Amino acid sequence: MTKVFFYGTKTSDFLEIGAIARSLLEKIVDENDFKFDNNVPLKVHFGEEGNVTYVPAIAYDAIIDYLESKNVNTSFIETNVLYRGQRTTKTLHLKLAHNHGFTRVPIVIADGETGESYYEAEINKEYLKKCKLGLEFQNYNQFVICSHFKGHVLAGFGGALKNLCMGFAARGGKMEQHSQTLPTVLESKCINCGVCAEHCDADAIKLFKKAYIDKQLCIGCAKCIAVCVTGAIYHDWNSDHFFEKMAEYAFAATLGKKNIYINFVLNITKDCDCFSSKMDFEAENVGIFASLDPVALDTACLDVLQKNSKSKIFDKGRKILTHAEKIGVGNMKYVLV
């Protein structure tokens, strides 16, 4: 069984938290004789504007120190979000990241300015045959996946697997996981400005009295949602087999990669760091977990959190764990060290 390393702490001192994360990273490297490539990005989440419970930049300093001591070049890497906000485009995303203190190492936005830069990973699984992932992820064989473990309104919880499936997906990939439908124009908000048509690489948007999206030509990249100046283009957030699609995108994100995963089970809120408001805590801080297996890691985090809180908090998220194990992303059985 896979080892999951755990350091329990209730501290909110992120300098101390960063030092603990570094010690767990060192433990994994030493025990597994892990060899780093020359370039290993940190996959992180910069937090939405107005959110105050994301893992701050200072928590990663000790990890960066350790990688630099190993002569490893690193950066922060992330993709744009699907919804409209301060992380919808690369330009806004970089500005927000800098405002949140992520300035120590370069930042890579893996799917381009509006999500147009992606590659398709062929997986041929039960629900998906190919997955749209940020193009820049192809340039690296290893990542240190740093995830804030907390709740999520649809997924139950967000941890390493969600950081893989949504965090590595380009905008079109995020849309594929969330939605059964292609983008749709809300005519009452459309001003027929033509910006969406200008930016449509598939030439799927036509201008009549209002913009119209030809579903036969649309490739589902969701770029039109990002560039629409009035928010008139939208999609259905509901999706059949949402958990299974997430697991299959996580599978795609790990193909050919050798990653180390670190979960921060701290600042535990009901909803994710994409919420642009202050949120109350749902449970006390638990600590930091690390592993080579994202399924074992998320399972351990959920098990220990539920044991400590004496409740079935975030339990519906076990659906993604089950399918992820079934298709070979990892193993739900683990040894907690």
Solvent accessible surface area in square Angstrom, and as a share of the most:
residue,aa,sasa,rsa
1,M,157,0.70
2,T,36,0.21
3,K,96,0.41
4,V,0,0.00
5,F,8,0.03
6,F,55,0.23
7,Y,107,0.41
8,G,44,0.43
9,T,20,0.12
10,K,132,0.56
11,T,30,0.17
12,S,78,0.50
13,D,72,0.37
14,F,30,0.12
15,L,116,0.58
16,E,81,0.36
17,I,0,0.00
18,G,1,0.01
19,A,55,0.43
20,I,13,0.06
21,A,0,0.00
22,R,71,0.26
23,S,51,0.33
24,L,15,0.07
25,L,0,0.00
26,E,53,0.24
27,K,92,0.39
28,I,1,0.00
29,V,10,0.06
30,D,106,0.55
31,E,83,0.37
32,N,68,0.35
33,D,98,0.51
34,F,10,0.04
35,K,140,0.59
36,F,39,0.16
37,D,55,0.28
38,N,112,0.57
39,N,71,0.36
40,V,1,0.01
41,P,0,0.00
42,L,0,0.00
43,K,2,0.01
44,V,0,0.00
45,H,43,0.19
46,F,0,0.00
47,G,0,0.00
48,E,7,0.03
49,E,92,0.41
50,G,42,0.40
51,N,5,0.02
52,V,92,0.53
53,T,7,0.04
54,Y,28,0.11
55,V,5,0.03
56,P,34,0.21
57,A,15,0.11
58,I,75,0.38
59,A,0,0.00
60,Y,4,0.01
61,D,44,0.23
62,A,19,0.14
63,I,0,0.00
64,I,0,0.00
65,D,59,0.31
66,Y,10,0.04
67,L,0,0.00
68,E,85,0.38
69,S,75,0.48
70,K,96,0.41
71,N,133,0.68
72,V,7,0.04
73,N,93,0.48
74,T,16,0.09
75,S,10,0.07
76,F,2,0.01
77,I,0,0.00
78,E,7,0.03
79,T,2,0.01
80,N,0,0.00
81,V,10,0.05
82,L,5,0.02
83,Y,58,0.22
84,R,110,0.40
85,G,27,0.26
86,Q,64,0.28
87,R,2,0.01
88,T,6,0.03
89,T,22,0.13
90,K,74,0.31
91,T,90,0.52
92,L,67,0.33
93,H,0,0.00
94,L,41,0.21
95,K,130,0.55
96,L,9,0.04
97,A,0,0.00
98,H,92,0.41
99,N,106,0.54
100,H,39,0.17
101,G,39,0.37
102,F,1,0.00
103,T,90,0.52
104,R,105,0.38
105,V,14,0.08
106,P,95,0.60
107,I,27,0.14
108,V,30,0.17
109,I,7,0.03
110,A,0,0.00
111,D,0,0.00
112,G,15,0.14
113,E,68,0.31
114,T,9,0.05
115,G,0,0.00
116,E,62,0.28
117,S,31,0.20
118,Y,55,0.21
119,Y,41,0.16
120,E,89,0.40
121,A,11,0.08
122,E,107,0.48
123,I,14,0.07
124,N,89,0.46
125,K,46,0.20
126,E,103,0.46
127,Y,68,0.26
128,L,13,0.06
129,K,121,0.51
130,K,97,0.41
131,C,0,0.00
132,K,27,0.11
133,L,0,0.00
134,G,0,0.00
135,L,76,0.38
136,E,61,0.27
137,F,1,0.00
138,Q,98,0.43
139,N,102,0.52
140,Y,37,0.14
141,N,92,0.47
142,Q,10,0.05
143,F,1,0.01
144,V,1,0.00
145,I,0,0.00
146,C,2,0.01
147,S,5,0.03
148,H,9,0.04
149,F,0,0.00
150,K,19,0.08
151,G,0,0.00
152,H,19,0.09
153,V,90,0.52
154,L,58,0.29
155,A,0,0.00
156,G,5,0.05
157,F,5,0.02
158,G,1,0.01
159,G,2,0.02
160,A,0,0.00
161,L,1,0.00
162,K,32,0.14
163,N,19,0.09
164,L,0,0.00
165,C,0,0.00
166,M,14,0.06
167,G,9,0.09
168,F,1,0.00
169,A,0,0.00
170,A,0,0.00
171,R,0,0.00
172,G,2,0.02
173,G,0,0.00
174,K,16,0.07
175,M,5,0.02
176,E,52,0.23
177,Q,0,0.00
178,H,15,0.07
179,S,8,0.05
180,Q,107,0.47
181,T,63,0.37
182,L,54,0.27
183,P,1,0.01
184,T,47,0.27
185,V,22,0.13
186,L,76,0.38
187,E,108,0.48
188,S,103,0.66
189,K,94,0.40
190,C,12,0.07
191,I,109,0.55
192,N,56,0.28
193,C,65,0.39
194,G,5,0.05
195,V,37,0.21
196,C,10,0.06
197,A,30,0.23
198,E,136,0.61
199,H,72,0.32
200,C,29,0.17
201,D,106,0.55
202,A,29,0.23
203,D,92,0.47
204,A,1,0.01
205,I,9,0.04
206,K,71,0.30
207,L,79,0.39
208,F,137,0.57
209,K,185,0.79
210,K,70,0.30
211,A,6,0.05
212,Y,116,0.44
213,I,8,0.04
214,D,36,0.19
215,K,88,0.37
216,Q,166,0.74
217,L,83,0.41
218,C,25,0.15
219,I,83,0.42
220,G,7,0.07
221,C,19,0.12
222,A,1,0.01
223,K,21,0.09
224,C,14,0.09
225,I,6,0.03
226,A,11,0.09
227,V,23,0.13
228,C,13,0.08
229,V,89,0.51
230,T,45,0.26
231,G,17,0.17
232,A,2,0.02
233,I,7,0.03
234,Y,102,0.39
235,H,15,0.07
236,D,59,0.31
237,W,102,0.36
238,N,105,0.54
239,S,25,0.16
240,D,88,0.46
241,H,91,0.41
242,F,19,0.08
243,F,26,0.11
244,E,42,0.19
245,K,19,0.08
246,M,1,0.00
247,A,0,0.00
248,E,0,0.00
249,Y,0,0.00
250,A,0,0.00
251,F,36,0.15
252,A,2,0.02
253,A,2,0.01
254,T,29,0.17
255,L,76,0.38
256,G,75,0.73
257,K,40,0.17
258,K,110,0.47
259,N,7,0.04
260,I,1,0.00
261,Y,6,0.02
262,I,0,0.00
263,N,0,0.00
264,F,0,0.00
265,V,0,0.00
266,L,1,0.01
267,N,17,0.09
268,I,0,0.00
269,T,0,0.00
270,K,124,0.53
271,D,17,0.09
272,C,11,0.07
273,D,1,0.00
274,C,34,0.20
275,F,81,0.34
276,S,70,0.45
277,S,57,0.37
278,K,163,0.69
279,M,28,0.13
280,D,123,0.64
281,F,120,0.50
282,E,85,0.38
283,A,19,0.15
284,E,121,0.54
285,N,20,0.10
286,V,7,0.04
287,G,0,0.00
288,I,0,0.00
289,F,0,0.00
290,A,0,0.00
291,S,1,0.00
292,L,63,0.31
293,D,15,0.08
294,P,5,0.03
295,V,0,0.00
296,A,0,0.00
297,L,0,0.00
298,D,0,0.00
299,T,6,0.04
300,A,0,0.00
301,C,0,0.00
302,L,0,0.00
303,D,44,0.23
304,V,18,0.10
305,L,0,0.00
306,Q,16,0.07
307,K,161,0.68
308,N,84,0.43
309,S,41,0.26
310,K,187,0.79
311,S,55,0.35
312,K,150,0.64
313,I,27,0.14
314,F,25,0.11
315,D,49,0.25
316,K,100,0.42
317,G,0,0.00
318,R,62,0.23
319,K,122,0.52
320,I,4,0.02
321,L,0,0.00
322,T,80,0.46
323,H,12,0.05
324,A,0,0.00
325,E,63,0.28
326,K,143,0.61
327,I,23,0.11
328,G,55,0.53
329,V,18,0.10
330,G,20,0.19
331,N,63,0.32
332,M,49,0.22
333,K,132,0.56
334,Y,48,0.18
335,V,65,0.37
336,L,73,0.36
337,V,79,0.45
